[in-house]
Amino acid sequence: MKKDNLIIAIDGPSAVGKSTIAKLIAQNLGYLYIDTGAIYRAITWKVLQKNIDLNNKGLVSDLVSKIHISIKKIYRNFKNYYCIFVNGEDVTEEIRNPKIDQNVSLIAKLPKVRRQLIALQRNLAKNGCIVMEGRDIGSIILPYADIKLYFTASEEERIKRRYQELKNKGYKISYKEVKEQIIQRDIIDSNRKYAPLTKTKDAILIESTNKTIEEVKNEILEIIEKYRKSEKQ
Ligand code: CDP
């Protein structure tokens, strides 16, 4: 039977283009788009705001159990914007600050914090019709996803993309700093004991170096179309 409420899981390293493509796919299908990195970023923002020691697992976990995080789709100027709120405060812009990039992986590697966030993420996907992206979506959060994609791109390409993105937003940061942050984050994300970044066996590899956004988007739409056809048999 044709399944319309698919669950699509996307994983991959930093600045590989997951968000850009996931948003376009969600828009094309009329699905919800969830950037789980934004949740870890929002927590990091609150930890830094409260001056909590990042290594104090107990205090960080306490904070996570007390704060309320929500994601809302807002339609403005003919476009969908996904905004993230911490206790009702819109932090969508602030969580992209390089200061958050520097610290987020230290928070995201805490097993207790990750476990605290499983239910929130699964709950967002409970009705299907969702494209969710992060590091452990296909492995831990939604292992039952209909389609799992794992994005890659060369390190150089990823650094270039993120540098350009931050420059466009007006942040004063050097190429060298962006490079260091991305490499450091990838090392922590891939080597942490609990829920490391990994490509599951059933995930389809999407190589995006030297491909345009349009090309990657079409490649994925074809995968989805094929999946739907195979479901019909
Ligand atoms: O945009 P970018 O790919 O650079 O990162 P992000 O998706 O915003 O994620 C920020 C950080 O959150 C990552 O470097 C991970 O440390 C963490 N993260 C995670 O551990 N698990 C997820 N499912 C999503 C993000």
py3Dmol code that shows the C-alpha trace and the ligand (Angstrom):
import py3Dmol

protein = """\
ATOM      1  CA  MET A   1       0.000   0.000   0.000  1.00  0.00           C
ATOM      2  CA  LYS A   2       1.212   3.496  -0.787  1.00  0.00           C
ATOM      3  CA  LYS A   3       2.465   5.190   2.302  1.00  0.00           C
ATOM      4  CA  ASP A   4       2.044   8.947   2.467  1.00  0.00           C
ATOM      5  CA  ASN A   5       3.215   9.701   5.954  1.00  0.00           C
ATOM      6  CA  LEU A   6       6.882   8.810   5.546  1.00  0.00           C
ATOM      7  CA  ILE A   7       9.563   9.270   8.164  1.00  0.00           C
ATOM      8  CA  ILE A   8      12.797  10.443   6.555  1.00  0.00           C
ATOM      9  CA  ALA A   9      15.974  10.469   8.648  1.00  0.00           C
ATOM     10  CA  ILE A  10      19.046  12.427   7.568  1.00  0.00           C
ATOM     11  CA  ASP A  11      22.413  12.241   9.288  1.00  0.00           C
ATOM     12  CA  GLY A  12      25.879  13.517   8.519  1.00  0.00           C
ATOM     13  CA  PRO A  13      28.756  15.677   9.755  1.00  0.00           C
ATOM     14  CA  SER A  14      28.855  19.463  10.258  1.00  0.00           C
ATOM     15  CA  ALA A  15      28.047  21.819   7.400  1.00  0.00           C
ATOM     16  CA  VAL A  16      27.366  19.035   4.927  1.00  0.00           C
ATOM     17  CA  GLY A  17      24.153  20.672   3.682  1.00  0.00           C
ATOM     18  CA  LYS A  18      21.658  18.597   5.657  1.00  0.00           C
ATOM     19  CA  SER A  19      19.533  21.559   6.745  1.00  0.00           C
ATOM     20  CA  THR A  20      19.350  23.207   3.334  1.00  0.00           C
ATOM     21  CA  ILE A  21      18.334  20.007   1.561  1.00  0.00           C
ATOM     22  CA  ALA A  22      16.089  18.665   4.333  1.00  0.00           C
ATOM     23  CA  LYS A  23      14.099  21.912   4.307  1.00  0.00           C
ATOM     24  CA  LEU A  24      13.624  21.736   0.533  1.00  0.00           C
ATOM     25  CA  ILE A  25      12.551  18.096   0.660  1.00  0.00           C
ATOM     26  CA  ALA A  26      10.095  18.820   3.467  1.00  0.00           C
ATOM     27  CA  GLN A  27       8.697  21.769   1.545  1.00  0.00           C
ATOM     28  CA  ASN A  28       8.340  19.694  -1.613  1.00  0.00           C
ATOM     29  CA  LEU A  29       6.470  16.936   0.211  1.00  0.00           C
ATOM     30  CA  GLY A  30       4.492  19.239   2.490  1.00  0.00           C
ATOM     31  CA  TYR A  31       6.200  17.608   5.484  1.00  0.00           C
ATOM     32  CA  LEU A  32       7.417  18.922   8.797  1.00  0.00           C
ATOM     33  CA  TYR A  33      11.148  19.632   8.991  1.00  0.00           C
ATOM     34  CA  ILE A  34      13.031  19.150  12.244  1.00  0.00           C
ATOM     35  CA  ASP A  35      16.644  20.219  12.762  1.00  0.00           C
ATOM     36  CA  THR A  36      17.678  18.349  15.910  1.00  0.00           C
ATOM     37  CA  GLY A  37      21.010  20.202  16.009  1.00  0.00           C
ATOM     38  CA  ALA A  38      18.972  23.304  16.836  1.00  0.00           C
ATOM     39  CA  ILE A  39      17.779  21.573  20.029  1.00  0.00           C
ATOM     40  CA  TYR A  40      21.371  20.926  21.191  1.00  0.00           C
ATOM     41  CA  ARG A  41      22.280  24.453  20.172  1.00  0.00           C
ATOM     42  CA  ALA A  42      19.347  25.888  22.145  1.00  0.00           C
ATOM     43  CA  ILE A  43      20.426  24.003  25.270  1.00  0.00           C
ATOM     44  CA  THR A  44      23.996  25.230  24.817  1.00  0.00           C
ATOM     45  CA  TRP A  45      22.694  28.790  24.476  1.00  0.00           C
ATOM     46  CA  LYS A  46      20.861  28.483  27.792  1.00  0.00           C
ATOM     47  CA  VAL A  47      23.849  26.841  29.536  1.00  0.00           C
ATOM     48  CA  LEU A  48      26.112  29.702  28.423  1.00  0.00           C
ATOM     49  CA  GLN A  49      23.507  32.326  29.333  1.00  0.00           C
ATOM     50  CA  LYS A  50      23.258  30.881  32.845  1.00  0.00           C
ATOM     51  CA  ASN A  51      27.038  30.614  33.127  1.00  0.00           C
ATOM     52  CA  ILE A  52      26.816  26.929  33.958  1.00  0.00           C
ATOM     53  CA  ASP A  53      30.052  24.962  33.745  1.00  0.00           C
ATOM     54  CA  LEU A  54      29.754  22.839  30.604  1.00  0.00           C
ATOM     55  CA  ASN A  55      31.497  19.959  32.307  1.00  0.00           C
ATOM     56  CA  ASN A  56      29.061  19.885  35.200  1.00  0.00           C
ATOM     57  CA  LYS A  57      26.858  17.053  33.920  1.00  0.00           C
ATOM     58  CA  GLY A  58      24.459  17.265  36.858  1.00  0.00           C
ATOM     59  CA  LEU A  59      23.744  20.977  36.460  1.00  0.00           C
ATOM     60  CA  VAL A  60      23.409  20.732  32.681  1.00  0.00           C
ATOM     61  CA  SER A  61      21.019  17.814  32.972  1.00  0.00           C
ATOM     62  CA  ASP A  62      18.995  19.652  35.655  1.00  0.00           C
ATOM     63  CA  LEU A  63      18.672  22.595  33.323  1.00  0.00           C
ATOM     64  CA  VAL A  64      17.505  20.340  30.465  1.00  0.00           C
ATOM     65  CA  SER A  65      14.798  18.865  32.660  1.00  0.00           C
ATOM     66  CA  LYS A  66      13.544  22.339  33.564  1.00  0.00           C
ATOM     67  CA  ILE A  67      13.563  24.208  30.256  1.00  0.00           C
ATOM     68  CA  HIS A  68      10.871  24.022  27.635  1.00  0.00           C
ATOM     69  CA  ILE A  69      12.016  23.773  24.029  1.00  0.00           C
ATOM     70  CA  SER A  70       9.623  24.121  21.123  1.00  0.00           C
ATOM     71  CA  ILE A  71       9.931  24.356  17.363  1.00  0.00           C
ATOM     72  CA  LYS A  72       7.379  26.291  15.320  1.00  0.00           C
ATOM     73  CA  LYS A  73       6.888  26.706  11.607  1.00  0.00           C
ATOM     74  CA  ILE A  74       6.239  30.323  10.720  1.00  0.00           C
ATOM     75  CA  TYR A  75       5.068  31.429   7.281  1.00  0.00           C
ATOM     76  CA  ARG A  76       6.451  34.826   6.334  1.00  0.00           C
ATOM     77  CA  ASN A  77       7.004  36.500   2.942  1.00  0.00           C
ATOM     78  CA  PHE A  78       5.827  33.361   1.111  1.00  0.00           C
ATOM     79  CA  LYS A  79       8.424  31.220   2.876  1.00  0.00           C
ATOM     80  CA  ASN A  80       8.417  28.767   5.784  1.00  0.00           C
ATOM     81  CA  TYR A  81      10.727  29.614   8.657  1.00  0.00           C
ATOM     82  CA  TYR A  82      11.449  27.171  11.440  1.00  0.00           C
ATOM     83  CA  CYS A  83      11.913  28.970  14.713  1.00  0.00           C
ATOM     84  CA  ILE A  84      13.161  27.501  17.967  1.00  0.00           C
ATOM     85  CA  PHE A  85      12.062  28.752  21.358  1.00  0.00           C
ATOM     86  CA  VAL A  86      13.509  28.245  24.820  1.00  0.00           C
ATOM     87  CA  ASN A  87      10.910  28.943  27.499  1.00  0.00           C
ATOM     88  CA  GLY A  88       8.980  30.961  24.939  1.00  0.00           C
ATOM     89  CA  GLU A  89      11.980  33.066  23.861  1.00  0.00           C
ATOM     90  CA  ASP A  90      12.853  32.933  20.149  1.00  0.00           C
ATOM     91  CA  VAL A  91      16.547  31.934  19.934  1.00  0.00           C
ATOM     92  CA  THR A  92      16.606  30.987  16.228  1.00  0.00           C
ATOM     93  CA  GLU A  93      19.268  33.544  15.297  1.00  0.00           C
ATOM     94  CA  GLU A  94      21.370  33.419  18.440  1.00  0.00           C
ATOM     95  CA  ILE A  95      21.976  29.674  18.288  1.00  0.00           C
ATOM     96  CA  ARG A  96      23.921  30.154  15.014  1.00  0.00           C
ATOM     97  CA  ASN A  97      26.537  32.276  16.764  1.00  0.00           C
ATOM     98  CA  PRO A  98      30.060  30.759  16.425  1.00  0.00           C
ATOM     99  CA  LYS A  99      30.244  30.788  20.236  1.00  0.00           C
ATOM    100  CA  ILE A 100      27.582  28.060  20.188  1.00  0.00           C
ATOM    101  CA  ASP A 101      29.514  26.089  17.527  1.00  0.00           C
ATOM    102  CA  GLN A 102      32.494  26.117  19.848  1.00  0.00           C
ATOM    103  CA  ASN A 103      30.623  24.537  22.748  1.00  0.00           C
ATOM    104  CA  VAL A 104      27.657  22.557  21.431  1.00  0.00           C
ATOM    105  CA  SER A 105      29.436  19.222  20.955  1.00  0.00           C
ATOM    106  CA  LEU A 106      30.521  19.217  24.592  1.00  0.00           C
ATOM    107  CA  ILE A 107      26.871  19.367  25.637  1.00  0.00           C
ATOM    108  CA  ALA A 108      25.735  16.928  22.940  1.00  0.00           C
ATOM    109  CA  LYS A 109      28.153  14.261  24.073  1.00  0.00           C
ATOM    110  CA  LEU A 110      26.572  13.953  27.522  1.00  0.00           C
ATOM    111  CA  PRO A 111      24.613  10.651  27.540  1.00  0.00           C
ATOM    112  CA  LYS A 112      22.127  11.837  30.125  1.00  0.00           C
ATOM    113  CA  VAL A 113      21.246  14.941  28.122  1.00  0.00           C
ATOM    114  CA  ARG A 114      20.837  12.863  24.955  1.00  0.00           C
ATOM    115  CA  ARG A 115      18.559  10.410  26.730  1.00  0.00           C
ATOM    116  CA  GLN A 116      16.474  13.275  28.075  1.00  0.00           C
ATOM    117  CA  LEU A 117      15.862  14.441  24.504  1.00  0.00           C
ATOM    118  CA  ILE A 118      14.839  11.131  22.920  1.00  0.00           C
ATOM    119  CA  ALA A 119      11.158  11.376  23.818  1.00  0.00           C
ATOM    120  CA  LEU A 120      10.896  14.981  22.621  1.00  0.00           C
ATOM    121  CA  GLN A 121      12.337  14.035  19.206  1.00  0.00           C
ATOM    122  CA  ARG A 122      10.300  10.831  18.810  1.00  0.00           C
ATOM    123  CA  ASN A 123       7.178  12.658  19.765  1.00  0.00           C
ATOM    124  CA  LEU A 124       7.731  15.179  16.972  1.00  0.00           C
ATOM    125  CA  ALA A 125       7.866  12.263  14.506  1.00  0.00           C
ATOM    126  CA  LYS A 126       4.955  10.268  15.865  1.00  0.00           C
ATOM    127  CA  ASN A 127       2.565  11.110  13.021  1.00  0.00           C
ATOM    128  CA  GLY A 128       5.094  10.650  10.228  1.00  0.00           C
ATOM    129  CA  CYS A 129       5.226  13.213   7.375  1.00  0.00           C
ATOM    130  CA  ILE A 130       8.561  14.380   8.696  1.00  0.00           C
ATOM    131  CA  VAL A 131      12.127  15.012   7.603  1.00  0.00           C
ATOM    132  CA  MET A 132      14.368  14.953  10.669  1.00  0.00           C
ATOM    133  CA  GLU A 133      18.087  15.632  10.520  1.00  0.00           C
ATOM    134  CA  GLY A 134      20.979  15.318  12.942  1.00  0.00           C
ATOM    135  CA  ARG A 135      23.691  12.862  13.924  1.00  0.00           C
ATOM    136  CA  ASP A 136      21.846   9.894  15.445  1.00  0.00           C
ATOM    137  CA  ILE A 137      18.440  10.043  13.782  1.00  0.00           C
ATOM    138  CA  GLY A 138      18.743   6.838  11.751  1.00  0.00           C
ATOM    139  CA  SER A 139      20.617   4.996  14.496  1.00  0.00           C
ATOM    140  CA  ILE A 140      18.981   5.961  17.818  1.00  0.00           C
ATOM    141  CA  ILE A 141      16.077   8.362  17.478  1.00  0.00           C
ATOM    142  CA  LEU A 142      14.146   6.917  14.536  1.00  0.00           C
ATOM    143  CA  PRO A 143      15.715   3.526  13.703  1.00  0.00           C
ATOM    144  CA  TYR A 144      12.340   2.592  12.185  1.00  0.00           C
ATOM    145  CA  ALA A 145      12.478   5.470   9.646  1.00  0.00           C
ATOM    146  CA  ASP A 146      11.195   4.616   6.166  1.00  0.00           C
ATOM    147  CA  ILE A 147      14.142   6.252   4.411  1.00  0.00           C
ATOM    148  CA  LYS A 148      17.565   6.910   5.920  1.00  0.00           C
ATOM    149  CA  LEU A 149      20.078   9.150   4.208  1.00  0.00           C
ATOM    150  CA  TYR A 150      23.670   9.786   5.189  1.00  0.00           C
ATOM    151  CA  PHE A 151      25.242  12.948   3.754  1.00  0.00           C
ATOM    152  CA  THR A 152      28.928  13.408   3.020  1.00  0.00           C
ATOM    153  CA  ALA A 153      31.025  16.097   1.363  1.00  0.00           C
ATOM    154  CA  SER A 154      34.752  16.792   1.448  1.00  0.00           C
ATOM    155  CA  GLU A 155      36.055  18.586   4.516  1.00  0.00           C
ATOM    156  CA  GLU A 156      37.274  21.488   2.390  1.00  0.00           C
ATOM    157  CA  GLU A 157      33.868  21.959   0.779  1.00  0.00           C
ATOM    158  CA  ARG A 158      32.104  21.861   4.147  1.00  0.00           C
ATOM    159  CA  ILE A 159      34.464  24.429   5.672  1.00  0.00           C
ATOM    160  CA  LYS A 160      34.025  26.717   2.652  1.00  0.00           C
ATOM    161  CA  ARG A 161      30.235  26.482   2.862  1.00  0.00           C
ATOM    162  CA  ARG A 162      30.098  27.239   6.599  1.00  0.00           C
ATOM    163  CA  TYR A 163      32.627  30.094   6.310  1.00  0.00           C
ATOM    164  CA  GLN A 164      30.540  31.687   3.564  1.00  0.00           C
ATOM    165  CA  GLU A 165      27.333  31.194   5.539  1.00  0.00           C
ATOM    166  CA  LEU A 166      28.735  32.861   8.671  1.00  0.00           C
ATOM    167  CA  LYS A 167      30.254  35.711   6.652  1.00  0.00           C
ATOM    168  CA  ASN A 168      26.913  36.334   4.945  1.00  0.00           C
ATOM    169  CA  LYS A 169      25.297  36.560   8.360  1.00  0.00           C
ATOM    170  CA  GLY A 170      27.819  39.233   9.353  1.00  0.00           C
ATOM    171  CA  TYR A 171      29.898  37.243  11.856  1.00  0.00           C
ATOM    172  CA  LYS A 172      33.566  38.241  12.062  1.00  0.00           C
ATOM    173  CA  ILE A 173      35.312  34.913  11.923  1.00  0.00           C
ATOM    174  CA  SER A 174      38.346  33.725   9.969  1.00  0.00           C
ATOM    175  CA  TYR A 175      38.479  30.723   7.638  1.00  0.00           C
ATOM    176  CA  LYS A 176      41.016  29.171  10.012  1.00  0.00           C
ATOM    177  CA  GLU A 177      38.671  29.467  12.990  1.00  0.00           C
ATOM    178  CA  VAL A 178      35.774  27.919  11.057  1.00  0.00           C
ATOM    179  CA  LYS A 179      38.060  25.085   9.966  1.00  0.00           C
ATOM    180  CA  GLU A 180      39.180  24.395  13.523  1.00  0.00           C
ATOM    181  CA  GLN A 181      35.618  24.425  14.854  1.00  0.00           C
ATOM    182  CA  ILE A 182      34.299  22.050  12.217  1.00  0.00           C
ATOM    183  CA  ILE A 183      37.161  19.591  12.600  1.00  0.00           C
ATOM    184  CA  GLN A 184      36.906  19.684  16.379  1.00  0.00           C
ATOM    185  CA  ARG A 185      33.132  19.176  16.345  1.00  0.00           C
ATOM    186  CA  ASP A 186      33.373  16.269  13.904  1.00  0.00           C
ATOM    187  CA  ILE A 187      35.967  14.565  16.103  1.00  0.00           C
ATOM    188  CA  ILE A 188      33.816  14.867  19.234  1.00  0.00           C
ATOM    189  CA  ASP A 189      30.576  13.901  17.440  1.00  0.00           C
ATOM    190  CA  SER A 190      32.087  10.825  15.781  1.00  0.00           C
ATOM    191  CA  ASN A 191      34.053   9.543  18.744  1.00  0.00           C
ATOM    192  CA  ARG A 192      31.692  10.027  21.660  1.00  0.00           C
ATOM    193  CA  LYS A 193      30.709   6.777  23.384  1.00  0.00           C
ATOM    194  CA  TYR A 194      26.965   7.296  23.350  1.00  0.00           C
ATOM    195  CA  ALA A 195      25.132   7.864  20.038  1.00  0.00           C
ATOM    196  CA  PRO A 196      28.118   8.827  17.883  1.00  0.00           C
ATOM    197  CA  LEU A 197      27.659  10.097  14.360  1.00  0.00           C
ATOM    198  CA  THR A 198      27.490   6.991  12.218  1.00  0.00           C
ATOM    199  CA  LYS A 199      26.119   5.707   8.936  1.00  0.00           C
ATOM    200  CA  THR A 200      23.777   2.812   9.608  1.00  0.00           C
ATOM    201  CA  LYS A 201      23.914  -0.123   7.182  1.00  0.00           C
ATOM    202  CA  ASP A 202      20.500   0.692   5.756  1.00  0.00           C
ATOM    203  CA  ALA A 203      21.276   4.382   5.122  1.00  0.00           C
ATOM    204  CA  ILE A 204      21.780   5.599   1.555  1.00  0.00           C
ATOM    205  CA  LEU A 205      24.957   7.602   1.045  1.00  0.00           C
ATOM    206  CA  ILE A 206      24.445  11.062  -0.464  1.00  0.00           C
ATOM    207  CA  GLU A 207      27.721  12.554  -1.667  1.00  0.00           C
ATOM    208  CA  SER A 208      27.252  16.286  -2.186  1.00  0.00           C
ATOM    209  CA  THR A 209      30.750  17.584  -3.031  1.00  0.00           C
ATOM    210  CA  ASN A 210      30.635  19.348  -6.415  1.00  0.00           C
ATOM    211  CA  LYS A 211      26.876  18.973  -6.716  1.00  0.00           C
ATOM    212  CA  THR A 212      24.403  21.837  -6.759  1.00  0.00           C
ATOM    213  CA  ILE A 213      21.607  22.051  -4.201  1.00  0.00           C
ATOM    214  CA  GLU A 214      19.143  21.333  -7.001  1.00  0.00           C
ATOM    215  CA  GLU A 215      21.036  18.169  -8.011  1.00  0.00           C
ATOM    216  CA  VAL A 216      21.105  16.789  -4.473  1.00  0.00           C
ATOM    217  CA  LYS A 217      17.451  17.644  -3.957  1.00  0.00           C
ATOM    218  CA  ASN A 218      16.442  15.846  -7.156  1.00  0.00           C
ATOM    219  CA  GLU A 219      18.569  12.821  -6.272  1.00  0.00           C
ATOM    220  CA  ILE A 220      16.683  12.501  -2.992  1.00  0.00           C
ATOM    221  CA  LEU A 221      13.260  13.095  -4.497  1.00  0.00           C
ATOM    222  CA  GLU A 222      14.010  10.214  -6.881  1.00  0.00           C
ATOM    223  CA  ILE A 223      14.936   7.959  -3.956  1.00  0.00           C
ATOM    224  CA  ILE A 224      11.645   8.842  -2.268  1.00  0.00           C
ATOM    225  CA  GLU A 225       9.692   8.254  -5.459  1.00  0.00           C
ATOM    226  CA  LYS A 226      11.336   4.840  -5.916  1.00  0.00           C
ATOM    227  CA  TYR A 227      10.565   3.944  -2.322  1.00  0.00           C
ATOM    228  CA  ARG A 228       6.939   4.891  -2.763  1.00  0.00           C
ATOM    229  CA  LYS A 229       6.660   2.838  -5.956  1.00  0.00           C
ATOM    230  CA  SER A 230       8.208  -0.193  -4.264  1.00  0.00           C
ATOM    231  CA  GLU A 231       5.737   0.213  -1.394  1.00  0.00           C
ATOM    232  CA  LYS A 232       2.855   0.007  -3.865  1.00  0.00           C
ATOM    233  CA  GLN A 233       3.791  -3.505  -5.071  1.00  0.00           C
TER     234      GLN A 233
END
"""
ligand_1 = """\
25
CDP
O 24.668 22.819 11.201
P 25.717 21.843 11.617
O 25.695 20.614 10.760
O 27.066 22.439 11.731
O 25.393 21.366 13.098
P 23.987 21.108 13.769
O 23.215 20.100 12.992
O 23.351 22.403 14.061
O 24.419 20.405 15.132
C 25.164 21.081 16.111
C 25.795 20.050 17.035
O 24.764 19.398 17.766
C 26.574 18.929 16.383
O 27.919 19.257 16.112
C 26.469 17.824 17.422
O 27.423 17.981 18.441
C 25.103 18.055 18.020
N 24.063 17.161 17.492
C 24.002 15.877 17.971
O 24.851 15.463 18.752
N 22.979 15.052 17.604
C 22.055 15.470 16.742
N 21.049 14.634 16.418
C 22.117 16.756 16.205
C 23.153 17.587 16.582
"""
view = py3Dmol.view(width=600, height=400)
view.addModel(protein, "pdb")
view.setStyle({"model": 0}, {"cartoon": {"style": "trace"}})
view.addModel(ligand_1, "xyz")
view.setStyle({"model": 1}, {"stick": {}})
view.zoomTo()
view.show()
